[in-house]
């Protein structure tokens, strides 16, 4: 088979490089109009390739302005069980399908996503309030994941290898460890799929993460029951678009099942049901760890591919290019309102430049336009939900009582029904619990430091270990940071963003400590292996 080189989709970059930025904007604006035509409908679940309805519905509205996106089925435990049965049945043939055939279907799926890119991105912006650049970038990332994993499967020839040892010519004793065979022994060593995976996705990257986890499971031969986020942050229509794209690419009935319904019911059933062999989950640490404990507590040893939260630090040394650090920190902390697992939420700045850094940072964020993310130049859209506003406002109160609020902290009036807030910058002191807890809203805590080693220790002194950044031109500091920082994704002197914006094929995305289970990254050479188990099969003739 001819090898295909992996290239990133990079839509916005390509339009800009070709001097066609206006065309990019026109395509997105047109897609917004198209998306609106799809809103307000009632959608079924899809189990075993068939439409399935539930007794109750979930109403999905946009966090931007309350636009009705659609009515979806409120799936129950019984629906999860139906989907597990359908997935088990489909596994019987899908699990035995040649890996080249599976890779070809997923390559086609990437093309289908690419064809529908702008419309899916427009729906995404409505669903979770992302700007057009973030939304198109996320669909690009989904496409990149799919193509990257198809490549990996092909390059590794389906993760099968054969070994053999010539029979012994001498007469040797048998029956002890290491005794050579007297006949030819041929061994097949292969990675085989587990069976059925439950794929449970978060609201903040509902397309790229859902498509990435699902592709990881299915391209390796498992079948999937997919549950998008459906509680106070809903991404049900983009979840459906993923289903439609996979089906358009030719995935057989029952290989990918779409079940909308609450995590406490549909998600919990996937975790507790014996018919599910593995769970691919991305979401909060509390849900991730409780799922694992529940499953093991029930005596079930499922495979877990689990990505969780972050409390991502940046160190700005006295040897930093301050302007680069300001741009990098501002975008990492406040892009998509800080609602990225990789968002920077803590900055340690050398005392000698702290006030200068803060003043430049405030100037920078003051220029961020806050409002309707469907509009071209808006940088910060709405918070995802009322719960996120509660977290933001309670944290701001706490800062006012026990620290120094340096900027922001208020609601912004946009004339829209959604919840819009200022980016907030604060100092609270290193013992404050806000330094350790993931807030997932646009609040950045700044602390000064004297000694680089102390700043590193504080950066590491949290349960999480997802992303981290450093701004320094000093080689010794860079080396020390590289040696000691406890994070899976590390950026040094990155101007575009201090902690966010991993690119498939360039970086991998992986958490350490409480940010992940397994320590293998998405978009990585080691990702697919997590969805399979190894088998050594010896045949002596
Ligand atoms: P979440 O509240 O943990 O929800 C994630 C998913 O889990 C949703 O689909 C939810 O379903 C489901 N769920 C909730 N309770 C469940 C249960 N008892 N059993 C099974 N499933 C259950 O997370 P989120 O608010 O959507 O996303 C934000 C979090 O994800 C942050 O912590 C962020 O750091 C993390 N994240 C991590 C990464 C990474 O790669 N490390 C990437 C993105 C996000 P319902 O909504 O339907 O209830």
Boltz pocket constraint, residues with backbone or C-beta under 6 A from the ligand:
constraints:
  - pocket:
      binder: B
      contacts: [[A, 200], [A, 201], [A, 202], [A, 203], [A, 204], [A, 205], [A, 209], [A, 227], [A, 228], [A, 229], [A, 230], [A, 231], [A, 232], [A, 233], [A, 261], [A, 262], [A, 263], [A, 264], [A, 266], [A, 267], [A, 268], [A, 271], [A, 282], [A, 283], [A, 284], [A, 285], [A, 287], [A, 288], [A, 291], [A, 307], [A, 308], [A, 309], [A, 310], [A, 340], [A, 341], [A, 342], [A, 438], [A, 440], [A, 466], [A, 511], [A, 515]]
      max_distance: 6.0
